Amino acid sequence: MKIVVCVKYVPDATADQKFESDNTVDRVAVAGELSGLDEYAVEQALQLKEAAEDPESVTVTALTVGPEEAATAVTKALQMGADDGVQVTDDAIAGSDALATSKVLAAAIKKIGDVDAVFLGMASTDGGMGVLPAMLAERLDLPQLTYGSVVQNKGAEYRVKRDGDTATEVIGASGAVVISVTDQSGEPRIGGFKQIVAAKKKPRENWSLSDIGVDAGEVGLSAAWTAVEGVEARPPRTQGEIVTDEGGSGATALADFLASKKFI
């Protein structure tokens, strides 16, 4: 059984975000990390392996697309327990939107070959779009089981429990499948010293666009269907208004303020 987990290298949420002159996110100058939501996907893939009758026959491959620094995301997945890693790096990929990213991921997964399940987080922590699992399923011509809080596998059948606002449903599919999981699917494990050392010896591969058969003209900023028109820094916070309660006027002033902001 072969499982691929798509992991994304994202800027550290606590760092000051920077943008290039073309309004794309600067993913090199700012420290980055494995997207937090993708950690849940890695965890579910590892749990699936551990629950198999023969765990040694199951391989979990961490796949990422991004600059050289994106190796950090693969490293974290290997430290958690993934067996090997693949990184697609090419200057032409910079500025790609979700459509192009799904194209690159799909081509890489096809090159890996004979994949039984593809796991993703429900969304990336930097973009938050949540459309990539569906796009990837379409490109791979596979059924999609998305937003799963519980993942189960029995033979060639997969099932996920999806918790909605008004109901919980269980959906399933047979054969190869694309699965996305939520942050309710189980706390991701943390690799200890032994796992960190072992990760350094695990096999990795680095591919370019030509290695996976993708035309550079089909990806990147020039091929994107969306564009950021402008970026400006958030204005500094200003001191709030201080209301003094003189003769009971404080409550009235507070109510007037909340009404002006349409909170009441």
C-alpha positions in Angstrom: 0.0 0.0 0.0 1.3 3.4 -0.9 0.2 6.7 0.7 1.2 10.2 -0.4 0.7 13.1 2.0 0.8 16.6 0.4 2.6 19.0 2.8 3.1 22.7 2.3 5.8 25.0 3.5 4.3 28.2 4.8 5.6 31.4 6.4 5.8 31.4 10.2 2.5 32.9 11.3 4.3 34.8 14.1 6.8 36.4 11.7 6.4 39.7 9.8 5.1 38.7 6.4 6.9 40.1 3.4 5.9 40.4 -0.2 7.8 40.5 -3.5 7.6 43.4 -5.9 5.0 41.4 -7.9 2.8 41.1 -4.8 3.5 37.4 -4.2 4.4 36.1 -0.8 8.1 36.1 0.0 8.7 32.5 1.0 12.5 32.8 1.3 13.2 35.9 3.4 10.8 34.8 6.1 11.2 31.8 8.3 8.8 29.0 7.4 7.4 25.7 8.7 5.1 22.8 7.8 1.5 24.1 7.6 -0.2 23.2 10.9 -3.2 21.7 9.2 -1.0 19.4 7.1 0.3 17.9 10.3 -3.1 16.3 10.8 -2.9 14.8 7.4 0.5 13.3 8.2 -0.9 11.9 11.5 -3.9 10.3 9.8 -1.7 8.7 7.1 0.6 7.3 9.8 -2.3 5.9 11.8 -3.6 4.2 8.7 -0.2 2.6 8.2 0.0 1.5 11.9 -3.5 0.0 11.7 -2.6 -2.1 8.6 -2.2 -5.9 9.0 1.3 -5.5 7.7 2.5 -2.0 8.5 5.9 -2.7 6.9 4.2 -3.1 3.5 2.8 0.4 3.8 4.9 3.4 2.7 4.0 7.0 3.5 5.6 9.6 1.2 5.7 13.3 2.1 5.3 15.4 -1.1 5.8 19.2 -1.3 6.0 21.8 -4.0 8.0 25.0 -3.3 11.4 26.7 -3.1 14.5 24.9 -1.7 13.5 26.0 1.8 10.3 23.9 1.5 12.5 20.9 2.5 11.6 22.0 6.0 8.1 20.7 5.5 9.3 17.4 4.3 11.8 17.1 7.2 9.0 17.6 9.7 6.9 14.9 8.1 9.8 12.5 8.1 10.4 13.3 11.8 6.8 12.5 12.5 7.2 9.1 10.8 6.8 9.3 7.1 9.1 6.9 5.2 10.4 9.1 2.4 10.0 12.5 0.8 9.7 14.1 -2.6 10.1 17.8 -3.3 9.3 19.5 -6.6 11.4 22.7 -6.9 11.6 24.9 -10.0 12.0 28.7 -10.5 9.0 28.6 -12.9 6.6 27.5 -10.1 6.9 30.8 -8.2 3.6 32.7 -8.1 1.5 29.6 -9.0 -2.1 29.7 -8.0 -4.2 26.7 -6.7 -4.9 25.5 -10.2 -1.2 25.3 -11.2 -0.2 23.8 -7.8 -2.7 21.0 -8.2 -1.3 20.4 -11.7 2.2 20.0 -10.3 1.1 17.8 -7.4 -1.0 15.6 -9.7 2.0 15.1 -12.1 4.3 14.3 -9.2 1.8 11.8 -7.7 1.5 10.1 -11.1 5.3 9.9 -11.3 5.4 8.3 -7.8 3.0 5.8 -9.2 0.6 3.1 -7.9 -0.7 5.4 -5.1 -3.6 4.0 -3.0 -4.4 7.1 -1.0 -3.5 10.8 -1.1 -3.9 12.8 2.2 -4.1 16.6 2.6 -5.0 19.0 5.3 -8.4 20.8 4.9 -6.6 24.0 3.8 -3.3 25.7 4.0 -2.6 28.0 6.9 -1.3 30.8 4.7 -3.9 30.7 1.9 -6.9 29.1 3.6 -8.7 28.3 0.3 -9.4 24.7 0.9 -9.9 23.9 -2.8 -6.8 21.9 -3.5 -8.1 18.5 -2.4 -11.0 18.8 -4.9 -8.8 20.0 -7.7 -6.3 17.2 -7.1 -9.1 14.6 -7.1 -10.3 15.9 -10.4 -6.9 15.9 -12.0 -6.2 12.3 -10.8 -9.7 11.2 -11.6 -10.2 9.8 -8.1 -13.1 10.0 -5.6 -12.6 12.6 -2.9 -13.5 12.2 0.8 -13.0 15.7 2.3 -13.2 17.4 5.7 -12.9 14.1 7.6 -12.7 14.2 11.3 -12.3 10.4 11.5 -10.7 8.2 8.8 -11.2 4.4 8.5 -9.9 1.9 6.1 -10.9 -1.7 5.6 -9.3 -3.4 2.6 -9.9 -1.3 -0.5 -12.7 0.8 1.2 -12.1 4.1 2.9 -14.6 6.0 5.1 -14.5 9.4 6.7 -16.8 11.0 9.2 -17.6 14.6 8.4 -19.0 16.8 11.1 -21.2 19.6 9.8 -23.0 22.4 11.6 -26.3 20.6 11.8 -25.4 16.9 11.2 -22.7 14.3 11.0 -22.3 12.1 8.0 -20.2 9.2 7.0 -19.0 9.0 3.3 -17.0 6.3 1.7 -15.2 5.2 -1.5 -13.4 2.1 -2.8 -10.1 1.9 -4.6 -7.6 4.8 -4.7 -8.9 8.0 -3.1 -8.1 11.6 -2.1 -8.7 12.4 1.5 -8.6 15.7 3.4 -8.8 15.9 7.2 -9.7 18.6 9.7 -8.0 19.7 12.9 -10.5 17.5 14.8 -9.0 14.3 13.4 -6.5 13.7 16.1 -3.6 15.5 17.7 -0.4 15.2 15.5 2.5 13.4 17.1 5.8 15.1 17.9 8.9 13.4 16.7 11.4 12.8 19.5 15.2 12.8 19.4 15.3 9.2 18.0 12.9 10.1 15.2 14.8 13.3 14.4 18.0 11.4 13.9 16.3 8.7 11.9 14.7 11.3 9.6 18.2 12.3 8.4 18.7 8.9 6.9 15.4 8.5 5.1 15.4 8.8 1.3 14.4 12.0 -0.5 14.1 12.9 -4.1 14.1 16.4 -5.7 12.4 16.8 -9.0 12.0 19.7 -11.4 9.1 20.4 -13.7 10.8 18.6 -16.6 11.2 15.5 -14.3 7.4 15.3 -13.9 6.5 16.3 -17.5 4.9 19.7 -16.7 5.4 22.6 -19.1 6.9 25.7 -17.3 4.5 27.9 -19.3 1.5 26.3 -17.6 2.5 27.3 -14.1 3.8 30.4 -12.3 2.5 33.9 -11.9 2.0 34.5 -15.7 -0.3 31.5 -15.9 -2.3 32.3 -12.7 -6.0 32.8 -13.0 -5.9 35.2 -10.0 -3.8 38.2 -9.2 -3.1 40.4 -6.2 -3.6 44.0 -7.2 -1.9 45.6 -4.2 -0.5 45.0 -0.8 -0.2 47.5 2.1 0.8 47.1 5.7 -1.8 47.0 8.4 -2.0 50.4 10.1 -0.7 50.5 13.7 -3.3 50.1 16.4 -4.5 53.3 17.9 -5.4 53.9 21.5 -9.0 53.1 22.3 -11.6 55.7 23.5 -11.8 56.0 27.2 -15.3 56.5 28.6 -15.7 57.9 32.1 -18.9 57.2 34.0 -20.2 60.5 35.3 -23.6 60.3 36.8 -24.5 57.1 34.9 -23.5 58.4 31.5 -21.0 55.6 31.0 -23.6 53.0 30.2 -25.2 55.2 27.6 -21.9 56.1 26.0 -21.0 52.4 25.7 -24.4 51.5 24.2 -24.0 54.3 21.7 -20.6 53.1 20.7 -21.7 49.5 20.2 -24.7 50.7 18.2 -22.4 52.8 16.0 -20.3 49.7 15.2 -23.5 47.7 14.6 -22.7 45.3 17.4 -26.2 45.9 18.8 
